[in-house]
Amino acid sequence: MSKLPTRYLIDLTRDEIAAQLASNPLILLPAGSVEQHGPHLPTGTDTFAAEIISHAVAERMDGLVIPSSPLGVTPMHAPFPGTITLTPDTYMRVVTETCASLARHGAKRLLIVNWHEGNSAPLSITAEDLHRTHGLSVVTCHACYVAADLYGPSSGGLTHGGEIEALAVLAYRPELVHLDRVTGSSDAAQGHQMDKLRRTKNFIPVLTDIRSIAPSGWFGKPEHATVDKGQRMLADVADAIAKEAAEIFTQLDRVQGGGVAETKGKRR
């Protein structure tokens, strides 16, 4: 494994980046958003979660975390202050041009680490284009769902502004979490019911805004989140993502080739 002082590409020199891509042409793209998370969590919660998980996975997989916009597609949170949303077209173009730049410099594998559900559809379209047009082998991981699988049973499930999201920020920048300000959580039963509707495979309703799920803008019980538990969640989620992503990339290599040239050669 390469010895680098950090896995964040923007902290490295051009020569360090070139050597790393030659050694292992894997890049990771964090995907988050800037949106309100109640009175106790920062608006950058989703972006912070994606960033720190990406770096932990990059350490395990010997990859580079490439810079990405902190913004995502989140019109559902627009009624509350602090939310900044991109249109899907703008978001897809930013992701495409970012990753295409690295493909020109030797990147061959792309792991997208997403924490924001509103990015899911645009990322799916973008991943397809990055593979077919730019020759990247692409895997998208919705890290928030991995966290929910591992820590949902002990943390009240994946809720907006709840314990799992508090844990993610506590593992990154604990000074930004204000559990003393926790007040006015929306009804958990309604929140879980509405969240379940938009996460099913067969029927997905379009919701006007977050108040359809939680009138207060958030729900859950983050009071018991701690830095130690946040660090454990980070390690467990990163371990799980790194293991499965590596297996998927290996499988993709077997059936469609792992290089840009091989993939481009198969385009029609």
N, C-alpha and C positions, 0 to 999 in steps of 0.2 A: 504494500500500500504506500502511496506517495506521502512524503512528509511535508506538510504545508502548515503554516502558522494559523491559517483559518480556511474555511471552505467557502467563504463569501468571495465571489469573483472580483467584486469592486475593491477589495482590500489587497489584491495581488497585482504583481507587475505583469506586463505582457509576456515576458519570458517564462515566468512561473505558470501562467495560464497555458501557454503553448506546450510546455513540457507536460503539464497535467493532462491536457486533451490528447496528447500523443500516447500517454501512458494508459489512460482510461477515458474514452470520449463520452462520458456521462455528464449531463447537466440536469439540474433540478430547478424547477420554476415554482416558487411559492405563489399561491393565489388566495387572496383574502379580500377584504373590503374595509371601507371606512363608513361606519354606521353606528347609530346610538345603541348602547347596551345598558340602558337604565342608569340610575344615579351612582352606581358603584364600580362600573367597568369602563375602560377607555373606549373611544370610538374606533381605535385601531385594533381591537381585540382579535378579529379574524385574521388580520394581516400579521400581527405578532405571533399568533398560533402557527400560521403557515410558515413564517420565517424560521422560528426556532425548531420546529419539527423537521423542516427541510435540511437545516444545518446538521441536526443529529443524524438524519438518514444519510446525508452526504458523507459524514464521518464513517459510517458503517459500510457504505458502498463505494467509497473512494471516488466521490464525485464533486462537482462544483455547483454551488448555489448561485444562480444568475440573478441579477437585479430585475425586479418587476415593479410595476406600478402598485402602490398600496391600495389603489382604488379597484372596485369591482362593480358588478351590476346589481344594484340594490334599491330599486325604486320603492319597494315595499316599506322601507324605513324612512322615506323622504318626509313624512309629516313631522318627524322629530328633529330638533336642532343637532347639527354636527354631522348629519348624513351627507355624503357626497357620492353620487352615482354616475356611472358612465352608461351610454347606450350600448347595447350588445355589439353593434357594428364597430364602435370605437374601441371597445374592450378587445374584441377579436383581432382587430388590426394591430393594436399595441402588442399583444401576445405573439402574434404571427411574426411581426418584424423583429421583435426581440430575439425569438428563438431562431429565426432564419439567419440572423447575423452570426450567431454562434455556430450554426451548421456550416457556414462558409469558412469557418476557422477550424473545422475538424470535429465538431460535436456530432455524434451519431445516435446517441440514445438520449431521450428526454423523459424525465419523470416529473409530471405535474402534481404538486402537492396542494390540494385545494381544501380550504376550511369553510368556504362560504357557499351555501346551497344555490344562491342566485347566479353563481358563475357556471353552474353545471352544464346547462344547455350550450352557452357560447363556447365553453371549453371543449365540448364534444365535437362541435363543428370545426373548431380551430385545430384540434388534434388530428382530425382526418386530413385537413389541408396540409399540415406540417409534414405528415407522413408522405402523402402522395405528391406534393409539389416540391418539398425540400428534402425528402429522403430520410427523414428522421424515424427511428423506431420509437414510438410514443406509448407511454403508459400513464394513465391518469388515476391518481389515488385520491379519493375523498376522505381526507384524514379525519375529518369530524365524525364520520361514520365508524372509522376504525376505533376512535376514542370512545364512541358510544357503545360499541360492541364490548370493549374491554372494561370500561368504567361506568357505563350506564347503570348497571344493576346496583352499584354502591353509591351512585351520585345523582339519582333521580332522573336518569335518562338524559338525552341531548336536548336541552332547553335553551332558549335565547336569553342569555344573561344569567344562567344557572351555574351549578357547581362545576361542570366540565369546562365551561368557558372561563370561569374564574381560575381554575387550576392551570389552564394553558397560559394565562397571563402571569400567574404567580411563578411559573417556571421560567419566565422570560424577564419580566420587570415587575417584581412584587410591589414596588412603591406606587404603582399605578392602580392597584386594587384597593378599594375602600369599603371593606365589609362593614364598617361602622355606619355606612350610609344606606345599608340594605333596608328598604321600606317600600311598601306598596306593591308587592308582587301580585300579578294577576292570578286568577283562579287556575290552579294547576290542571284540573280536570278538563276545562275548556281548552287550555293551551295544548295539552297532549292530544286531545281529540282533533283539533284543527291541524296540528303538525302531522298527525298520522294521515290525514286526508291528502296532504300535498306530498307525502313520501311513498304513496302506494305505487305499484307498477301499472295497474289497470286504469285508474282514473286519477287525474291531477287537476284540481280546480285552480283557477287564477284568483288570487286574493288581492283585494284592493290595497291593503296595507297591513302592517304588523298588528294594528288594533283589532283586526279580524281574529287574530290568535290571542293577543294579550293587550287589552285596553291600555294598560300602563306602559306598554312598549317592551315588557320583559316578563318572564315568569321562571319559577324554579326556586331552589333553596341553596344559595351559595355560601351560607353562613359557616359551614363546616369545612370549607376549602382551606388547605394549608400549603405552605411552600413545599414541605416534604412530600406531600401527596402529589403536588404538581410535578415535582421532579421525577417521582416514580411513574406518573402517567406519561410524561415525556419519554422516558427511557423505554417503557413498555410499548408505546405507540410506535416509536422509531424502530425498535426491534422488529415489530410485526410488519411494518411497511417495508423495511429493508429486506427481510426474508422473502416475503411474497413477491415484491417487485423484482428481485434478482431472479427468482424462479420464472417469472413471466417473461422477462427479457431473454433468458436462456431459451425458453420455449419458442419465442418469436424468432430468435436467431436460427433455430433449427428449421423452421418452416418457411421463412422469408428472407433470411440473410440479415446480418447485423450492420452492414455498412451502407453508406449513402449511395455508393456506386451500384451496389447490388440491387437496392430498392428502386433507384431511378431507372435502372435497366429494365425493370418489369412494368413500368408505366405504359399505358396505352394512350 
